[in-house]
Structure formats: structure tokens, C-alpha cells
Amino acid sequence: MTRTEGDAAAPESTVSLDHFTGLYEAKDDPWDVATKWHNQRKYAVTLASLPQERYHRCYEPGASIGLFTRELAARCDEVLATDSVEGAVQQALANTADLPNVRVVCEQVPAAMPDGVFDLVVIGDLLYYLSADDLETFLTGLLERVETGGDIVALHFRDRGNTSYDGHNVHAAVAARPGLERIVRHEDEWFLLDVFRRVA
């Protein structure tokens, strides 16, 4: 599917916490991140695309059950992983319990944003669930927390098969923010990956 300008819109309201809670109540791993090859490949491509060998402080909103958090922890001194669903957070806590450099917190963006600054932010399959206003609020708050020279990784499904925002739309929203330079771009039939560097 090829997207054209004006053919999709952000959801009128951010997808509810009840919706995501229901997904985790029905299935421990609703997106099959532990078992599906395309997810494992997506994570491997993301790790290989990180421009720096090591980062000091990483923020991973929408971390789900924490499997990719484990992989990020090997490249970072500290990782703050968050998710809005308590069931996902409990699984992430269990999956990272042996990693002292990982902190997992139950928070919902953009209402809750972390303190301090980060030199790496990894946003996977999150932004297209936010309304236009919440997306704007989240990206504004995010840029305030990324240090100059820090990297933002955006990783989303390329096409979602409907008229709502998909990876193309939400990555364009990130790219439009002032002070960011795209330094890595990957696109295939499954997903888009962009790495943006905070240059100002």
C-alpha cells in the first residue's frame, strides 16, 4: 500500500487504556513479540541501526512485556521502560528482574512523562494509537527530554490496512519536528525504522 497526503488521519481520541488492558487479559503476549519471527527480526534490525555503540540513559515508552528492553539494556547504562497496562508491566518486571540497570514503571503517555534527559529514546508501535493532540503533546515533551546529540528511534508497522495513521504518518510527524536530523532509514514490507538525532 502506498500512502498519499491526506489519506489517513490520527484517531479522534487516543486508544483507551481499557482496550489495551483487555488485550493483555485475553493473552499474555497480544502482539506475539516472543514468538513471531517478524518481531524478532524487527528488534535485530533496530539494534543494528543504533548509531552509537553504547548509550547512557534510554527511555522506552510502550515497552510491553520487556523483551526488547532486555536487548536495549545490553547497550545502555540505564533503561527506563514504561507501559500503561499493569499486566504488561508485571511481565516486564519479571523479564528484566536480573538486570539492575533496568527500571520498569506503569505510566501512560502523554499524561506522564519521565524526569531528566536521555541520549536514546526508542518508540516502537506506539505513536499511531495517539490522537493528534496527544501525539503533539507527547512529541513536544519528548524533545524536551532528549539531549543534544541524542538519538530517537521510531519503529512502527508500515501499513495498518485502514484509514488511521500508520508508520508513514507518525514518522512524518516526528521528522517534522524542528531540531531533528534523520540519520538512519529502513523500510520493508513489514515496518519502518527511522533514527533521528537531536541536533539543536
KAPEVEN-V354846 format. One record per pair of residues at least 12 apart in sequence whose ideal C-beta (glycine too) atoms are under 7 Angstrom apart, sorted by the first residue. I is the first residue (numbers start at 1). GAP is how many residues later the second one is. D is the distance in Angstrom with one decimal. If there is no record, write none. Layout:
I,GAP,D  I,GAP,D
This chain:
1,158,4.4  3,163,6.9  3,165,4.6  3,166,7.0  8,155,5.4  8,156,6.2  8,157,5.5  8,158,6.6  8,161,5.3  9,154,6.9  9,155,7.0  10,120,6.9  10,121,5.6  10,122,4.1  10,125,6.1  10,155,5.0  11,120,5.6  11,153,5.8  12,119,6.4  13,118,5.2  14,115,6.5  14,116,5.1  14,117,4.7  14,120,4.7  15,114,4.3  17,67,5.4  17,91,6.3  20,64,6.4  20,65,5.0  21,64,5.3  21,66,7.0  24,61,5.2  24,63,4.0  24,64,5.6  25,62,6.8  28,63,6.6  29,36,5.9  31,33,6.8  33,31,6.2  33,32,6.6  33,34,5.4  34,33,5.9  38,152,5.2  42,113,6.7  42,148,6.8  42,149,5.4  43,25,5.1  43,28,6.0  45,141,6.2  45,148,6.3  46,107,6.3  46,109,5.6  46,147,6.1  47,24,5.9  49,135,4.9  49,137,6.4  49,144,6.0  49,146,5.9  50,25,6.3  51,100,6.1  51,132,6.2  51,133,6.7  51,144,6.3  52,99,6.9  54,21,5.9  55,20,6.2  55,21,4.6  55,64,5.1  55,65,4.1  56,21,5.0  56,22,6.9  56,63,5.3  57,20,6.7  57,21,4.8  57,61,4.8  57,62,6.0  58,14,5.6  58,18,4.2  58,20,6.8  58,21,4.6  58,60,6.3  58,62,4.2  58,64,6.6  59,21,5.1  59,55,5.9  59,59,4.6  59,62,4.8  60,12,6.2  60,19,6.3  60,20,7.0  60,21,4.6  60,62,4.8  61,21,5.1  61,48,5.3  61,62,6.2  61,65,6.1  62,21,6.1  62,61,6.9  62,62,6.4  62,63,6.8  62,64,3.7  63,18,3.7  63,19,6.1  63,20,5.2  63,29,5.7  64,19,6.0  64,24,5.3  65,23,5.6  65,26,4.0  65,27,5.4  65,30,6.1  66,15,6.0  66,25,6.5  66,26,3.0  66,29,4.2  66,30,5.0  66,38,6.4  67,28,6.2  68,56,6.9  69,12,4.4  69,23,6.3  69,27,5.7  69,33,6.0  70,25,6.4  70,26,5.9  70,29,6.7  72,50,6.3  73,23,7.0  73,26,4.9  73,28,5.6  73,29,5.1  76,25,6.9  76,44,6.4  77,24,6.1  78,23,5.4  79,22,6.3  79,23,4.7  80,23,5.3  80,25,6.8  80,34,5.7  81,21,6.4  81,23,4.9  82,23,5.0  82,25,4.4  83,23,6.7  84,22,7.0  84,23,6.8  84,24,3.8  86,20,5.6  89,15,5.8  89,17,4.4  92,12,4.6  109,29,5.2  110,24,5.4  110,27,4.3  110,28,3.9  110,31,5.9  113,28,4.6  113,32,6.8  114,31,6.6  117,28,5.4  117,29,6.8  117,30,4.6  118,27,5.8  118,28,5.9  118,29,6.9  118,32,6.2  119,28,5.4  119,30,7.0  119,31,4.0  120,30,6.4  120,31,5.4  121,21,6.4  121,25,5.9  121,31,4.7  121,32,6.9  122,31,4.5  123,30,6.8  123,31,5.3  123,32,6.9  124,31,4.3  125,30,6.9  125,31,5.6  125,32,6.4  127,29,6.5  127,43,3.8  128,28,6.3  128,32,6.9  128,36,6.6  128,37,4.2  128,38,6.1  128,41,6.9  128,42,5.0  135,38,6.1  139,34,6.7  139,35,6.5  139,38,5.8  143,34,6.0  143,36,6.7  146,52,4.7  147,51,6.7  148,50,5.5  148,52,6.9  149,48,6.9  149,49,6.6  150,48,4.9  151,44,5.5  151,46,5.6  152,22,6.8  152,44,4.6  153,42,5.3  154,17,5.2  154,20,5.2  154,40,4.9  155,36,6.4  155,38,5.1  156,14,5.8  156,15,6.7  156,35,6.5  156,36,5.8  157,33,6.9  157,34,5.6  158,29,6.6  158,32,6.4  158,33,5.6  158,34,5.2  167,24,6.5  167,25,4.0  168,24,6.7  171,21,5.6  171,23,5.2  174,20,7.0  174,22,6.1  175,21,7.0  179,19,6.0  179,20,6.1  179,21,4.1  180,16,4.2  180,17,6.9  180,18,6.2  180,19,6.9  181,15,6.6  181,16,5.0  181,18,4.8  182,12,5.7  182,14,5.5  183,12,5.4  183,14,5.2
